[in-house]
Amino acid sequence: MTARVEELARQIASLDESELQALLERVEELSLRQGLRAMSDRDRRHLKKQGKVNEGAEEILKRLNGIRDEIASREYPG
């Protein structure tokens, strides 16, 4: 472990219960944000490759409605 990590570990170990809980919640929040940002960037790159990065909401909804209708007709014929 680096000296910095070791020092952080000592500081964390010295926190009282409420401080530790607040720290864990903050780390969780930051981790979630970072994960969402990475997922968004990945999705944006994927859409760009497909030429759909600037596709409007109407086109997306039209495509989703088509998919919904296709599934409904397959799963609930008649």
KOLVEXVEX-21565 format. One record per residue: x, y, z of N, C-alpha, C, O, CB in turn; residue in one letter. Coordinates in steps of 0.02 Angstrom, whole numbers, plus 50000, padded with zeros to 5 digits. Glycine has a CB too. Example, Ala and Ser with C-alpha at 12.3 -4.5 7.8 and 13.67 -1.06 7.14 Angstrom:
<pts>
506604971650390506154977550390506604983550390507124983450423505654977650452a
506424988850354506844994750357506455000250394506705005750402507044997050286s
</pts>
This chain:
<pts>
500414994150000500005000050000500445006250000500985006450029499535000050060m
500195011349967500565017649968500475021050036500005019550073500335022349911t
500925025550050500885029150114500245033150119499945033650173501485033950122a
500015035850062499395039750062498795035350080498375037350119499285042949993r
498775029450051498225024850065498245022650138497725022250171498255018650018v
498835021350162498915019350233498675024850279498335023450329499655017650248e
498845031050264498625036750305497865037450303497545038650354498965043250281e
497575036750243496845037050238496515031550278496005032650311496625036550164l
496795025550276496525020050314496535021450389496065019950425496915013550299a
497085024450413497125026250484496595031450502496275030950554497825028950501r
496515036450458496015041650471495315038650473494915040450516496065047150418q
495165034250426494505031150423494385026950485493835027050514494425026850360i
494895023250506494825019050565494695023150629494405020550677495445014750574a
494905029350628494815033550688494145037150689493985040550739495375038550692s
493745036650637493095040050635492605036850683492625030850696492815039950564l
492165040950710491625038050751491095035350704491115036350643491325043250801d
490615031850732490105028250692489725032850644489625031050586489615024850739e
489515038650668489125043050624489545045950568489305046750512488815048750666s
490175047550583490615050050530490765044650479490785045950419491275052650561e
490865038650503490995033050458490395031750412490475030550353491165026650497l
489805031950440489195031050401489135036450348488965035050290488575030950446q
489265042650367489225048250320489745047450265489605048750206489335054950356a
490345045250283490875044050233490675038550184490745039350123491525042150269l
490415033050210490215027550166489655029650119489655027650061489985021550208l
489185033650144488645036050101488915040550046488695040249989488115039750142e
489395044750064489695049350014490085045449962490045046949902490145054450049r
490465040449983490845036249937490365032549890490495032149830491285031149975v
489825030049917489315026649877489025031449824488955029549766488755023849921e
488865037449845488585042449799489075044149743488895044349684488395048849837e
489705045249762490215046949712490335041049664490415042049604490875048849746l
490335035149691490435029149649489865028249600489975026549542490505022849693s
489255029349624488675028849580488715034049524488595032449466488025029849620l
488875040249542488945045549491489475043649439489365044449379489125052249524r
490035041149462490575039349417490345033649371490495033649312491205037249457q
489995028749399489745023149359489235025449307489245023249250489445017949403g
488785029849327488285032449281488605036549225488405036049167487765036749318l
489105040449243489465044449193489815039849143489795041049082489975049149226r
490135034549167490475029849123489975026249077490105025349018490875024649164a
489405024349105488885021049065488615025849012488505023848955488315018549110m
488505032049030488265037048983488765038148927488565038448868488125043649020s
489395038648944489915039548893489935033548846490005034348785490595040548925d
489885027548873489895021448833489285021248787489355019548728489905015148879r
488705022848813488095022948772488135028248717487925027048661487475024248816d
488405034048733488485039448684488945037248627488795038448568488755045848717r
489495033948644489955031348592489605026148548489675026148487490585028248624r
489215021848580488845016648543488335019848496488295017948438488485011848592h
487965024748520487475028148477487815031948420487545032348365487055033048519l
488395034748434488755038348382488965033548327488905035248268489375041948412k
489205027648345489385022548296488795020648252488865019348193489675016348330k
488195020348283487585018548247487285024448209486805023648172487065015748296q
487565030348218487305036248186486655038648217486245041948184487195034948113g
486545037048280485925038848314486015043748371485555044848410485585032548339k
486615046548377486755050848435486315057048436486165059648490487485052848435v
486105059348378485675065348375484955063648359484565068048339485945070148323n
484775057448367484085055348353483605058648402483735058848462484015047548357e
483065061248376482585064848418482125060148457482095054148444482165069348376g
481785063048506481345059248549480775055948510480575050348525481055063648604a
480515059448459479965056548420480175050248384479805045348383479705061648370e
480775050248355481015044348320481115038548369480945032848353481675045848285e
481385040148427481495034948477480835031948500480765025848504481885037748537i
480355036248516479695033848538479345029748484479015024748499479265039648560l
479415031848422479115028248366479415021148361479055016248352479215032048300k
480085020848368480415014348366480215009948425480095003948417481175015248365r
480175012948485479975009148545479255006648539479105001048559480055013548607l
478815010848512478125008648502478095002748453477704998048463477695014448475n
478505002948401478534997448354478764991048388478484985648376478984999048296g
479274991648430479524985748467478974983148514478874977048519480164987548507i
478644987648549478104985648594477554981948557477314976748579477804991748631r
477344984648499476824981448460477044974648435476644969948434476634985948400d
477664974148415477934967748391477924962448446477714956848435478654968648364e
478134964348506478134959748563477424957848582477284952048595478494962948623i
476974962848584476284961448603475954956648554475604952048574475874968048606a
476074957548489475764953148440476054946148444475704941248430475854955948370s
476694945548462477004938948468476784935448532476654929448532477764939648466r
476754939148587476594936248652475844935448664475624930948700476894940448707e
475454939748634474724939648644474364939748576474034944648560474504945548687y
474434934348537474124934348471473354934448476473054932048523474354928148432p
473064937348425472344937248422472034943448439471424944048438472074932148464g
</pts>
